[in-house]
Amino acid sequence: MKCLGRGHIFAMNRSTRDEIRICHFSDLHLAPKRSVVPWKLLGKRALGYANLMLNRGRTHKEEHLVALLRKVTEEDADLVVVTGDFTSLSLGFEFQHIDALFKAHGLSPQRTVVIPGNHDRYTFLTDTFDAFEKGMADWMPAAFQRKAGYPIVRELGPVLFMALDTAVWRNPVRAAGAVSDDQLDRLKAALDGNQGRRWPVIALHHPPVYRGLEKLRHYRTGLDGYERLIAALEDRPATVIHGHLHESSRCRVGALDIIGVPSASNNTGDPHTQLAYYVYTFAAAGLTLAEAVRLWPDRAPPEAQVERYELPQEIGSP
């Protein structure tokens, strides 16, 4: 494999295994645990805070996330991947709180990859001054630099894992992402250096597909330049995992198997959007098993609160 720069390619201790398991969750969106001074709620944050108080905060709960983290830890996966939206407003103390929650519930920085979502670059200043990379510093690769650090690449047994950053600051009506040409160049270099030895697994926050038939919907919440990412993969078979939609999704684009996970804290009561994490098992031939572990905190008895099932080959449409 070609070197992408010091600190950006990692061979894990268990990388000689013929089969590995990856846990994936996303979109935590907890309400801030402290009061927020008014001047920090100007502009886009004012809209986000109002949404938290009137809507999102009613179903996205910390106790739901804690229950999910406990189950993820029990999986003892080779890698845990969190695909963004750790925060709701990208405030410094929100990152500190998530950092503490992860550590308190047994996640290991050495076996966890984190990438930002649009809420983690919610304002111009948090984007400009790399609030996510600073707030989640213990979970980033050593000496990580945002400009040249993405994609984060790991060689893990039969898997070549690559995590892209699609999160950028947008105006108040947009939650769309973008992927830079520099990242695409490094992604292609990793794939060329791999020469088919390992199965590519690509993680990002935004789904790399056209968001339905409505142009306005794609403008507001899609991934700018998704066509360039698809073209960069050049019809190579790969597994792509993402968050952002807060719903279960799975579709095929060419040789790509694109899988979206629901929010990790959202207790909706709807099976399509109920809080869940996914477990992927990979061998040399690629993805051999994709499982959803869905949590139902309001069910009784306790053994009814966890539902595990194999993901269908296609789920809804992006």
C-alpha positions as protocol buffer text, in pm:
chain_id: "A"
residue {
  index: 1
  type: MET
  ca { x: 0 y: 0 z: 0 }
}
residue {
  index: 2
  type: LYS
  ca { x: 118 y: 351 z: -78 }
}
residue {
  index: 3
  type: CYS
  ca { x: 193 y: 568 z: 222 }
}
residue {
  index: 4
  type: LEU
  ca { x: -54 y: 854 z: 267 }
}
residue {
  index: 5
  type: GLY
  ca { x: 153 y: 1039 z: 521 }
}
residue {
  index: 6
  type: ARG
  ca { x: 273 y: 967 z: 869 }
}
residue {
  index: 7
  type: GLY
  ca { x: 5 y: 851 z: 1108 }
}
residue {
  index: 8
  type: HIS
  ca { x: -268 y: 794 z: 850 }
}
residue {
  index: 9
  type: ILE
  ca { x: -243 y: 418 z: 782 }
}
residue {
  index: 10
  type: PHE
  ca { x: -278 y: 175 z: 1068 }
}
residue {
  index: 11
  type: ALA
  ca { x: -234 y: -201 z: 1091 }
}
residue {
  index: 12
  type: MET
  ca { x: -426 y: -325 z: 1394 }
}
residue {
  index: 13
  type: ASN
  ca { x: -311 y: -594 z: 1633 }
}
residue {
  index: 14
  type: ARG
  ca { x: -576 y: -839 z: 1512 }
}
residue {
  index: 15
  type: SER
  ca { x: -518 y: -763 z: 1142 }
}
residue {
  index: 16
  type: THR
  ca { x: -398 y: -1116 z: 1066 }
}
residue {
  index: 17
  type: ARG
  ca { x: -744 y: -1261 z: 1131 }
}
residue {
  index: 18
  type: ASP
  ca { x: -927 y: -1407 z: 831 }
}
residue {
  index: 19
  type: GLU
  ca { x: -1260 y: -1265 z: 950 }
}
residue {
  index: 20
  type: ILE
  ca { x: -1328 y: -941 z: 1133 }
}
residue {
  index: 21
  type: ARG
  ca { x: -1633 y: -762 z: 1277 }
}
residue {
  index: 22
  type: ILE
  ca { x: -1709 y: -390 z: 1263 }
}
residue {
  index: 23
  type: CYS
  ca { x: -1971 y: -216 z: 1479 }
}
residue {
  index: 24
  type: HIS
  ca { x: -2126 y: 98 z: 1335 }
}
residue {
  index: 25
  type: PHE
  ca { x: -2344 y: 367 z: 1493 }
}
residue {
  index: 26
  type: SER
  ca { x: -2411 y: 732 z: 1422 }
}
residue {
  index: 27
  type: ASP
  ca { x: -2604 y: 1054 z: 1495 }
}
residue {
  index: 28
  type: LEU
  ca { x: -2604 y: 1089 z: 1872 }
}
residue {
  index: 29
  type: HIS
  ca { x: -2770 y: 1434 z: 1888 }
}
residue {
  index: 30
  type: LEU
  ca { x: -2798 y: 1470 z: 2263 }
}
residue {
  index: 31
  type: ALA
  ca { x: -2935 y: 1789 z: 2411 }
}
residue {
  index: 32
  type: PRO
  ca { x: -2668 y: 2002 z: 2586 }
}
residue {
  index: 33
  type: LYS
  ca { x: -2625 y: 1907 z: 2952 }
}
residue {
  index: 34
  type: ARG
  ca { x: -2549 y: 2265 z: 3055 }
}
residue {
  index: 35
  type: SER
  ca { x: -2712 y: 2600 z: 2998 }
}
residue {
  index: 36
  type: VAL
  ca { x: -2582 y: 2788 z: 2697 }
}
residue {
  index: 37
  type: VAL
  ca { x: -2494 y: 3158 z: 2717 }
}
residue {
  index: 38
  type: PRO
  ca { x: -2720 y: 3357 z: 2482 }
}
residue {
  index: 39
  type: TRP
  ca { x: -2443 y: 3493 z: 2260 }
}
residue {
  index: 40
  type: LYS
  ca { x: -2350 y: 3138 z: 2161 }
}
residue {
  index: 41
  type: LEU
  ca { x: -2702 y: 3080 z: 2032 }
}
residue {
  index: 42
  type: LEU
  ca { x: -2690 y: 3341 z: 1760 }
}
residue {
  index: 43
  type: GLY
  ca { x: -2751 y: 3249 z: 1396 }
}
residue {
  index: 44
  type: LYS
  ca { x: -2780 y: 2884 z: 1302 }
}
residue {
  index: 45
  type: ARG
  ca { x: -2748 y: 2762 z: 1660 }
}
residue {
  index: 46
  type: ALA
  ca { x: -3070 y: 2945 z: 1751 }
}
residue {
  index: 47
  type: LEU
  ca { x: -3261 y: 2732 z: 1501 }
}
residue {
  index: 48
  type: GLY
  ca { x: -3088 y: 2414 z: 1617 }
}
residue {
  index: 49
  type: TYR
  ca { x: -3156 y: 2491 z: 1983 }
}
residue {
  index: 50
  type: ALA
  ca { x: -3522 y: 2557 z: 1912 }
}
residue {
  index: 51
  type: ASN
  ca { x: -3545 y: 2225 z: 1728 }
}
residue {
  index: 52
  type: LEU
  ca { x: -3390 y: 2049 z: 2027 }
}
residue {
  index: 53
  type: MET
  ca { x: -3634 y: 2203 z: 2272 }
}
residue {
  index: 54
  type: LEU
  ca { x: -3947 y: 2159 z: 2061 }
}
residue {
  index: 55
  type: ASN
  ca { x: -3879 y: 1842 z: 1864 }
}
residue {
  index: 56
  type: ARG
  ca { x: -3558 y: 1639 z: 1861 }
}
residue {
  index: 57
  type: GLY
  ca { x: -3493 y: 1654 z: 2235 }
}
residue {
  index: 58
  type: ARG
  ca { x: -3815 y: 1462 z: 2305 }
}
residue {
  index: 59
  type: THR
  ca { x: -3687 y: 1138 z: 2152 }
}
residue {
  index: 60
  type: HIS
  ca { x: -3306 y: 1165 z: 2145 }
}
residue {
  index: 61
  type: LYS
  ca { x: -3214 y: 1073 z: 2503 }
}
residue {
  index: 62
  type: GLU
  ca { x: -2885 y: 1005 z: 2678 }
}
residue {
  index: 63
  type: GLU
  ca { x: -3019 y: 694 z: 2851 }
}
residue {
  index: 64
  type: HIS
  ca { x: -3092 y: 544 z: 2510 }
}
residue {
  index: 65
  type: LEU
  ca { x: -2737 y: 611 z: 2391 }
}
residue {
  index: 66
  type: VAL
  ca { x: -2593 y: 464 z: 2713 }
}
residue {
  index: 67
  type: ALA
  ca { x: -2793 y: 143 z: 2662 }
}
residue {
  index: 68
  type: LEU
  ca { x: -2662 y: 122 z: 2306 }
}
residue {
  index: 69
  type: LEU
  ca { x: -2300 y: 182 z: 2414 }
}
residue {
  index: 70
  type: ARG
  ca { x: -2325 y: -103 z: 2664 }
}
residue {
  index: 71
  type: LYS
  ca { x: -2441 y: -340 z: 2392 }
}
residue {
  index: 72
  type: VAL
  ca { x: -2172 y: -221 z: 2150 }
}
residue {
  index: 73
  type: THR
  ca { x: -1905 y: -288 z: 2413 }
}
residue {
  index: 74
  type: GLU
  ca { x: -2040 y: -641 z: 2462 }
}
residue {
  index: 75
  type: GLU
  ca { x: -1990 y: -711 z: 2091 }
}
residue {
  index: 76
  type: ASP
  ca { x: -1610 y: -693 z: 2139 }
}
residue {
  index: 77
  type: ALA
  ca { x: -1578 y: -598 z: 1771 }
}
residue {
  index: 78
  type: ASP
  ca { x: -1244 y: -552 z: 1597 }
}
residue {
  index: 79
  type: LEU
  ca { x: -1341 y: -196 z: 1514 }
}
residue {
  index: 80
  type: VAL
  ca { x: -1612 y: 49 z: 1620 }
}
residue {
  index: 81
  type: VAL
  ca { x: -1703 y: 321 z: 1368 }
}
residue {
  index: 82
  type: VAL
  ca { x: -1904 y: 632 z: 1457 }
}
residue {
  index: 83
  type: THR
  ca { x: -2011 y: 829 z: 1151 }
}
residue {
  index: 84
  type: GLY
  ca { x: -2079 y: 1175 z: 1284 }
}
residue {
  index: 85
  type: ASP
  ca { x: -2320 y: 1413 z: 1454 }
}
residue {
  index: 86
  type: PHE
  ca { x: -2175 y: 1357 z: 1799 }
}
residue {
  index: 87
  type: THR
  ca { x: -2324 y: 1690 z: 1905 }
}
residue {
  index: 88
  type: SER
  ca { x: -2629 y: 1899 z: 1834 }
}
residue {
  index: 89
  type: LEU
  ca { x: -2473 y: 2247 z: 1836 }
}
residue {
  index: 90
  type: SER
  ca { x: -2096 y: 2176 z: 1818 }
}
residue {
  index: 91
  type: LEU
  ca { x: -2033 y: 2339 z: 2156 }
}
residue {
  index: 92
  type: GLY
  ca { x: -1708 y: 2252 z: 2330 }
}
residue {
  index: 93
  type: PHE
  ca { x: -1870 y: 2097 z: 2636 }
}
residue {
  index: 94
  type: GLU
  ca { x: -2083 y: 1871 z: 2413 }
}
residue {
  index: 95
  type: PHE
  ca { x: -1767 y: 1707 z: 2276 }
}
residue {
  index: 96
  type: GLN
  ca { x: -1630 y: 1673 z: 2630 }
}
residue {
  index: 97
  type: HIS
  ca { x: -1948 y: 1501 z: 2743 }
}
residue {
  index: 98
  type: ILE
  ca { x: -1945 y: 1249 z: 2456 }
}
residue {
  index: 99
  type: ASP
  ca { x: -1576 y: 1182 z: 2512 }
}
residue {
  index: 100
  type: ALA
  ca { x: -1649 y: 1102 z: 2878 }
}
residue {
  index: 101
  type: LEU
  ca { x: -1950 y: 884 z: 2791 }
}
residue {
  index: 102
  type: PHE
  ca { x: -1749 y: 676 z: 2546 }
}
residue {
  index: 103
  type: LYS
  ca { x: -1469 y: 620 z: 2796 }
}
residue {
  index: 104
  type: ALA
  ca { x: -1704 y: 546 z: 3084 }
}
residue {
  index: 105
  type: HIS
  ca { x: -1883 y: 275 z: 2886 }
}
residue {
  index: 106
  type: GLY
  ca { x: -1584 y: 84 z: 2764 }
}
residue {
  index: 107
  type: LEU
  ca { x: -1507 y: 208 z: 2414 }
}
residue {
  index: 108
  type: SER
  ca { x: -1138 y: 200 z: 2326 }
}
residue {
  index: 109
  type: PRO
  ca { x: -977 y: 482 z: 2125 }
}
residue {
  index: 110
  type: GLN
  ca { x: -738 y: 226 z: 1977 }
}
residue {
  index: 111
  type: ARG
  ca { x: -1029 y: 28 z: 1829 }
}
residue {
  index: 112
  type: THR
  ca { x: -1260 y: 317 z: 1742 }
}
residue {
  index: 113
  type: VAL
  ca { x: -1272 y: 548 z: 1440 }
}
residue {
  index: 114
  type: VAL
  ca { x: -1471 y: 872 z: 1463 }
}
residue {
  index: 115
  type: ILE
  ca { x: -1557 y: 1114 z: 1183 }
}
residue {
  index: 116
  type: PRO
  ca { x: -1760 y: 1435 z: 1197 }
}
residue {
  index: 117
  type: GLY
  ca { x: -2113 y: 1508 z: 1081 }
}
residue {
  index: 118
  type: ASN
  ca { x: -2266 y: 1836 z: 978 }
}
residue {
  index: 119
  type: HIS
  ca { x: -2371 y: 1914 z: 1337 }
}
residue {
  index: 120
  type: ASP
  ca { x: -2007 y: 1882 z: 1445 }
}
residue {
  index: 121
  type: ARG
  ca { x: -1915 y: 2170 z: 1210 }
}
residue {
  index: 122
  type: TYR
  ca { x: -2234 y: 2359 z: 1280 }
}
residue {
  index: 123
  type: THR
  ca { x: -2097 y: 2713 z: 1267 }
}
residue {
  index: 124
  type: PHE
  ca { x: -1834 y: 2895 z: 1067 }
}
residue {
  index: 125
  type: LEU
  ca { x: -1603 y: 2917 z: 1369 }
}
residue {
  index: 126
  type: THR
  ca { x: -1633 y: 2551 z: 1472 }
}
residue {
  index: 127
  type: ASP
  ca { x: -1551 y: 2454 z: 1113 }
}
residue {
  index: 128
  type: THR
  ca { x: -1264 y: 2702 z: 1079 }
}
residue {
  index: 129
  type: PHE
  ca { x: -1099 y: 2609 z: 1409 }
}
residue {
  index: 130
  type: ASP
  ca { x: -1148 y: 2230 z: 1386 }
}
residue {
  index: 131
  type: ALA
  ca { x: -1372 y: 2201 z: 1692 }
}
residue {
  index: 132
  type: PHE
  ca { x: -1446 y: 1834 z: 1621 }
}
residue {
  index: 133
  type: GLU
  ca { x: -1081 y: 1726 z: 1593 }
}
residue {
  index: 134
  type: LYS
  ca { x: -993 y: 1918 z: 1910 }
}
residue {
  index: 135
  type: GLY
  ca { x: -1298 y: 1806 z: 2106 }
}
residue {
  index: 136
  type: MET
  ca { x: -1247 y: 1439 z: 2012 }
}
residue {
  index: 137
  type: ALA
  ca { x: -866 y: 1453 z: 2016 }
}
residue {
  index: 138
  type: ASP
  ca { x: -826 y: 1136 z: 2224 }
}
residue {
  index: 139
  type: TRP
  ca { x: -1014 y: 943 z: 1954 }
}
residue {
  index: 140
  type: MET
  ca { x: -817 y: 1075 z: 1658 }
}
residue {
  index: 141
  type: PRO
  ca { x: -494 y: 923 z: 1519 }
}
residue {
  index: 142
  type: ALA
  ca { x: -171 y: 1048 z: 1677 }
}
residue {
  index: 143
  type: ALA
  ca { x: -55 y: 1389 z: 1552 }
}
residue {
  index: 144
  type: PHE
  ca { x: -369 y: 1412 z: 1337 }
}
residue {
  index: 145
  type: GLN
  ca { x: -405 y: 1711 z: 1107 }
}
residue {
  index: 146
  type: ARG
  ca { x: -744 y: 1769 z: 947 }
}
residue {
  index: 147
  type: LYS
  ca { x: -616 y: 1904 z: 616 }
}
residue {
  index: 148
  type: ALA
  ca { x: -415 y: 1595 z: 524 }
}
residue {
  index: 149
  type: GLY
  ca { x: -554 y: 1340 z: 770 }
}
residue {
  index: 150
  type: TYR
  ca { x: -868 y: 1227 z: 590 }
}
residue {
  index: 151
  type: PRO
  ca { x: -947 y: 967 z: 486 }
}
residue {
  index: 152
  type: ILE
  ca { x: -840 y: 784 z: 799 }
}
residue {
  index: 153
  type: VAL
  ca { x: -712 y: 449 z: 669 }
}
residue {
  index: 154
  type: ARG
  ca { x: -671 y: 121 z: 852 }
}
residue {
  index: 155
  type: GLU
  ca { x: -567 y: -221 z: 727 }
}
residue {
  index: 156
  type: LEU
  ca { x: -769 y: -471 z: 925 }
}
residue {
  index: 157
  type: GLY
  ca { x: -740 y: -836 z: 830 }
}
residue {
  index: 158
  type: PRO
  ca { x: -931 y: -881 z: 503 }
}
residue {
  index: 159
  type: VAL
  ca { x: -1054 y: -517 z: 511 }
}
residue {
  index: 160
  type: LEU
  ca { x: -909 y: -190 z: 385 }
}
residue {
  index: 161
  type: PHE
  ca { x: -1104 y: 61 z: 593 }
}
residue {
  index: 162
  type: MET
  ca { x: -1123 y: 428 z: 485 }
}
residue {
  index: 163
  type: ALA
  ca { x: -1316 y: 702 z: 670 }
}
residue {
  index: 164
  type: LEU
  ca { x: -1392 y: 1025 z: 482 }
}
residue {
  index: 165
  type: ASP
  ca { x: -1481 y: 1368 z: 617 }
}
residue {
  index: 166
  type: THR
  ca { x: -1789 y: 1510 z: 442 }
}
residue {
  index: 167
  type: ALA
  ca { x: -1884 y: 1765 z: 709 }
}
residue {
  index: 168
  type: VAL
  ca { x: -1867 y: 2135 z: 622 }
}
residue {
  index: 169
  type: TRP
  ca { x: -2028 y: 2448 z: 760 }
}
residue {
  index: 170
  type: ARG
  ca { x: -2339 y: 2552 z: 569 }
}
residue {
  index: 171
  type: ASN
  ca { x: -2597 y: 2829 z: 584 }
}
residue {
  index: 172
  type: PRO
  ca { x: -2889 y: 2783 z: 827 }
}
residue {
  index: 173
  type: VAL
  ca { x: -3115 y: 2604 z: 577 }
}
residue {
  index: 174
  type: ARG
  ca { x: -2861 y: 2343 z: 467 }
}
residue {
  index: 175
  type: ALA
  ca { x: -2725 y: 2023 z: 622 }
}
residue {
  index: 176
  type: ALA
  ca { x: -2554 y: 1903 z: 305 }
}
residue {
  index: 177
  type: GLY
  ca { x: -2200 y: 1768 z: 293 }
}
residue {
  index: 178
  type: ALA
  ca { x: -1911 y: 1775 z: 49 }
}
residue {
  index: 179
  type: VAL
  ca { x: -1599 y: 1570 z: -17 }
}
residue {
  index: 180
  type: SER
  ca { x: -1278 y: 1745 z: -123 }
}
residue {
  index: 181
  type: ASP
  ca { x: -1069 y: 1658 z: -427 }
}
residue {
  index: 182
  type: ASP
  ca { x: -767 y: 1606 z: -199 }
}
residue {
  index: 183
  type: GLN
  ca { x: -954 y: 1338 z: -5 }
}
residue {
  index: 184
  type: LEU
  ca { x: -1062 y: 1169 z: -327 }
}
residue {
  index: 185
  type: ASP
  ca { x: -702 y: 1167 z: -447 }
}
residue {
  index: 186
  type: ARG
  ca { x: -586 y: 1000 z: -126 }
}
residue {
  index: 187
  type: LEU
  ca { x: -876 y: 756 z: -140 }
}
residue {
  index: 188
  type: LYS
  ca { x: -781 y: 653 z: -493 }
}
residue {
  index: 189
  type: ALA
  ca { x: -415 y: 619 z: -389 }
}
residue {
  index: 190
  type: ALA
  ca { x: -516 y: 384 z: -106 }
}
residue {
  index: 191
  type: LEU
  ca { x: -730 y: 176 z: -341 }
}
residue {
  index: 192
  type: ASP
  ca { x: -456 y: 161 z: -606 }
}
residue {
  index: 193
  type: GLY
  ca { x: -202 y: 54 z: -347 }
}
residue {
  index: 194
  type: ASN
  ca { x: -439 y: -211 z: -215 }
}
residue {
  index: 195
  type: GLN
  ca { x: -447 y: -386 z: -556 }
}
residue {
  index: 196
  type: GLY
  ca { x: -749 y: -588 z: -453 }
}
residue {
  index: 197
  type: ARG
  ca { x: -581 y: -757 z: -157 }
}
residue {
  index: 198
  type: ARG
  ca { x: -837 y: -634 z: 97 }
}
residue {
  index: 199
  type: TRP
  ca { x: -1208 y: -560 z: 71 }
}
residue {
  index: 200
  type: PRO
  ca { x: -1270 y: -179 z: 68 }
}
residue {
  index: 201
  type: VAL
  ca { x: -1497 y: -43 z: 340 }
}
residue {
  index: 202
  type: ILE
  ca { x: -1569 y: 330 z: 317 }
}
residue {
  index: 203
  type: ALA
  ca { x: -1730 y: 524 z: 601 }
}
residue {
  index: 204
  type: LEU
  ca { x: -1870 y: 876 z: 578 }
}
residue {
  index: 205
  type: HIS
  ca { x: -2150 y: 1080 z: 733 }
}
residue {
  index: 206
  type: HIS
  ca { x: -2357 y: 1174 z: 427 }
}
residue {
  index: 207
  type: PRO
  ca { x: -2492 y: 907 z: 190 }
}
residue {
  index: 208
  type: PRO
  ca { x: -2310 y: 917 z: -147 }
}
residue {
  index: 209
  type: VAL
  ca { x: -2630 y: 897 z: -350 }
}
residue {
  index: 210
  type: TYR
  ca { x: -2886 y: 1134 z: -497 }
}
residue {
  index: 211
  type: ARG
  ca { x: -3140 y: 1206 z: -223 }
}
residue {
  index: 212
  type: GLY
  ca { x: -3462 y: 1111 z: -395 }
}
residue {
  index: 213
  type: LEU
  ca { x: -3630 y: 1287 z: -685 }
}
residue {
  index: 214
  type: GLU
  ca { x: -3657 y: 1627 z: -519 }
}
residue {
  index: 215
  type: LYS
  ca { x: -3371 y: 1863 z: -606 }
}
residue {
  index: 216
  type: LEU
  ca { x: -3449 y: 2082 z: -306 }
}
residue {
  index: 217
  type: ARG
  ca { x: -3416 y: 1787 z: -68 }
}
residue {
  index: 218
  type: HIS
  ca { x: -3079 y: 1694 z: -213 }
}
residue {
  index: 219
  type: TYR
  ca { x: -2963 y: 2057 z: -196 }
}
residue {
  index: 220
  type: ARG
  ca { x: -3060 y: 2079 z: 169 }
}
residue {
  index: 221
  type: THR
  ca { x: -2934 y: 1744 z: 301 }
}
residue {
  index: 222
  type: GLY
  ca { x: -2739 y: 1554 z: 34 }
}
residue {
  index: 223
  type: LEU
  ca { x: -2371 y: 1518 z: -54 }
}
residue {
  index: 224
  type: ASP
  ca { x: -2231 y: 1769 z: -301 }
}
residue {
  index: 225
  type: GLY
  ca { x: -2005 y: 1598 z: -551 }
}
residue {
  index: 226
  type: TYR
  ca { x: -2129 y: 1248 z: -473 }
}
residue {
  index: 227
  type: GLU
  ca { x: -2084 y: 1168 z: -843 }
}
residue {
  index: 228
  type: ARG
  ca { x: -1709 y: 1233 z: -813 }
}
residue {
  index: 229
  type: LEU
  ca { x: -1686 y: 992 z: -520 }
}
residue {
  index: 230
  type: ILE
  ca { x: -1872 y: 721 z: -711 }
}
residue {
  index: 231
  type: ALA
  ca { x: -1649 y: 782 z: -1015 }
}
residue {
  index: 232
  type: ALA
  ca { x: -1335 y: 762 z: -797 }
}
residue {
  index: 233
  type: LEU
  ca { x: -1432 y: 410 z: -696 }
}
residue {
  index: 234
  type: GLU
  ca { x: -1440 y: 311 z: -1065 }
}
residue {
  index: 235
  type: ASP
  ca { x: -1697 y: 34 z: -1019 }
}
residue {
  index: 236
  type: ARG
  ca { x: -1475 y: -145 z: -769 }
}
residue {
  index: 237
  type: PRO
  ca { x: -1677 y: -370 z: -535 }
}
residue {
  index: 238
  type: ALA
  ca { x: -1691 y: -209 z: -190 }
}
residue {
  index: 239
  type: THR
  ca { x: -1907 y: -160 z: 118 }
}
residue {
  index: 240
  type: VAL
  ca { x: -2006 y: 198 z: 203 }
}
residue {
  index: 241
  type: ILE
  ca { x: -2151 y: 283 z: 546 }
}
residue {
  index: 242
  type: HIS
  ca { x: -2304 y: 614 z: 656 }
}
residue {
  index: 243
  type: GLY
  ca { x: -2539 y: 794 z: 892 }
}
residue {
  index: 244
  type: HIS
  ca { x: -2716 y: 1131 z: 853 }
}
residue {
  index: 245
  type: LEU
  ca { x: -3057 y: 1002 z: 743 }
}
residue {
  index: 246
  type: HIS
  ca { x: -3162 y: 875 z: 1090 }
}
residue {
  index: 247
  type: GLU
  ca { x: -3317 y: 571 z: 924 }
}
residue {
  index: 248
  type: SER
  ca { x: -3233 y: 224 z: 802 }
}
residue {
  index: 249
  type: SER
  ca { x: -3135 y: 222 z: 436 }
}
residue {
  index: 250
  type: ARG
  ca { x: -2954 y: -7 z: 195 }
}
residue {
  index: 251
  type: CYS
  ca { x: -2916 y: 20 z: -179 }
}
residue {
  index: 252
  type: ARG
  ca { x: -2684 y: -74 z: -465 }
}
residue {
  index: 253
  type: VAL
  ca { x: -2505 y: 174 z: -685 }
}
residue {
  index: 254
  type: GLY
  ca { x: -2301 y: -17 z: -940 }
}
residue {
  index: 255
  type: ALA
  ca { x: -2072 y: -247 z: -744 }
}
residue {
  index: 256
  type: LEU
  ca { x: -2124 y: -53 z: -419 }
}
residue {
  index: 257
  type: ASP
  ca { x: -2334 y: -184 z: -130 }
}
residue {
  index: 258
  type: ILE
  ca { x: -2441 y: 136 z: 52 }
}
residue {
  index: 259
  type: ILE
  ca { x: -2579 y: 93 z: 406 }
}
residue {
  index: 260
  type: GLY
  ca { x: -2724 y: 362 z: 634 }
}
residue {
  index: 261
  type: VAL
  ca { x: -2771 y: 323 z: 1009 }
}
residue {
  index: 262
  type: PRO
  ca { x: -3042 y: 500 z: 1217 }
}
residue {
  index: 263
  type: SER
  ca { x: -2961 y: 737 z: 1502 }
}
residue {
  index: 264
  type: ALA
  ca { x: -2797 y: 589 z: 1813 }
}
residue {
  index: 265
  type: SER
  ca { x: -3030 y: 769 z: 2056 }
}
residue {
  index: 266
  type: ASN
  ca { x: -3364 y: 821 z: 1881 }
}
residue {
  index: 267
  type: ASN
  ca { x: -3652 y: 631 z: 2046 }
}
residue {
  index: 268
  type: THR
  ca { x: -3920 y: 682 z: 1780 }
}
residue {
  index: 269
  type: GLY
  ca { x: -4121 y: 361 z: 1804 }
}
residue {
  index: 270
  type: ASP
  ca { x: -4094 y: 325 z: 1425 }
}
residue {
  index: 271
  type: PRO
  ca { x: -3886 y: 20 z: 1320 }
}
residue {
  index: 272
  type: HIS
  ca { x: -3743 y: 215 z: 1027 }
}
residue {
  index: 273
  type: THR
  ca { x: -3598 y: 489 z: 1248 }
}
residue {
  index: 274
  type: GLN
  ca { x: -3568 y: 325 z: 1592 }
}
residue {
  index: 275
  type: LEU
  ca { x: -3226 y: 356 z: 1757 }
}
residue {
  index: 276
  type: ALA
  ca { x: -2986 y: 85 z: 1648 }
}
residue {
  index: 277
  type: TYR
  ca { x: -2631 y: -9 z: 1566 }
}
residue {
  index: 278
  type: TYR
  ca { x: -2509 y: -243 z: 1293 }
}
residue {
  index: 279
  type: VAL
  ca { x: -2257 y: -525 z: 1302 }
}
residue {
  index: 280
  type: TYR
  ca { x: -2073 y: -618 z: 982 }
}
residue {
  index: 281
  type: THR
  ca { x: -1872 y: -938 z: 938 }
}
residue {
  index: 282
  type: PHE
  ca { x: -1609 y: -938 z: 663 }
}
residue {
  index: 283
  type: ALA
  ca { x: -1397 y: -1212 z: 509 }
}
residue {
  index: 284
  type: ALA
  ca { x: -1166 y: -1210 z: 208 }
}
residue {
  index: 285
  type: ALA
  ca { x: -1464 y: -1222 z: -28 }
}
residue {
  index: 286
  type: GLY
  ca { x: -1622 y: -916 z: 131 }
}
residue {
  index: 287
  type: LEU
  ca { x: -1926 y: -862 z: 353 }
}
residue {
  index: 288
  type: THR
  ca { x: -2057 y: -1200 z: 467 }
}
residue {
  index: 289
  type: LEU
  ca { x: -2313 y: -1084 z: 726 }
}
residue {
  index: 290
  type: ALA
  ca { x: -2479 y: -750 z: 804 }
}
residue {
  index: 291
  type: GLU
  ca { x: -2685 y: -743 z: 1126 }
}
residue {
  index: 292
  type: ALA
  ca { x: -2894 y: -474 z: 1291 }
}
residue {
  index: 293
  type: VAL
  ca { x: -2922 y: -459 z: 1668 }
}
residue {
  index: 294
  type: ARG
  ca { x: -3228 y: -247 z: 1744 }
}
residue {
  index: 295
  type: LEU
  ca { x: -3311 y: -126 z: 2095 }
}
residue {
  index: 296
  type: TRP
  ca { x: -3661 y: -74 z: 2234 }
}
residue {
  index: 297
  type: PRO
  ca { x: -3615 y: 96 z: 2575 }
}
residue {
  index: 298
  type: ASP
  ca { x: -3988 y: 108 z: 2655 }
}
residue {
  index: 299
  type: ARG
  ca { x: -4053 y: -265 z: 2612 }
}
residue {
  index: 300
  type: ALA
  ca { x: -4091 y: -512 z: 2895 }
}
residue {
  index: 301
  type: PRO
  ca { x: -3955 y: -755 z: 3003 }
}
residue {
  index: 302
  type: PRO
  ca { x: -3590 y: -644 z: 2959 }
}
residue {
  index: 303
  type: GLU
  ca { x: -3508 y: -929 z: 2720 }
}
residue {
  index: 304
  type: ALA
  ca { x: -3763 y: -780 z: 2477 }
}
residue {
  index: 305
  type: GLN
  ca { x: -3569 y: -454 z: 2457 }
}
residue {
  index: 306
  type: VAL
  ca { x: -3305 y: -586 z: 2216 }
}
residue {
  index: 307
  type: GLU
  ca { x: -3385 y: -713 z: 1867 }
}
residue {
  index: 308
  type: ARG
  ca { x: -3118 y: -862 z: 1642 }
}
residue {
  index: 309
  type: TYR
  ca { x: -3179 y: -949 z: 1278 }
}
residue {
  index: 310
  type: GLU
  ca { x: -3000 y: -976 z: 944 }
}
residue {
  index: 311
  type: LEU
  ca { x: -3032 y: -672 z: 722 }
}
residue {
  index: 312
  type: PRO
  ca { x: -3225 y: -723 z: 398 }
}
residue {
  index: 313
  type: GLN
  ca { x: -3036 y: -670 z: 74 }
}
residue {
  index: 314
  type: GLU
  ca { x: -3241 y: -358 z: 5 }
}
residue {
  index: 315
  type: ILE
  ca { x: -3413 y: -121 z: 249 }
}
residue {
  index: 316
  type: GLY
  ca { x: -3622 y: 170 z: 128 }
}
residue {
  index: 317
  type: SER
  ca { x: -3461 y: 435 z: -88 }
}
residue {
  index: 318
  type: PRO
  ca { x: -3223 y: 720 z: 5 }
}
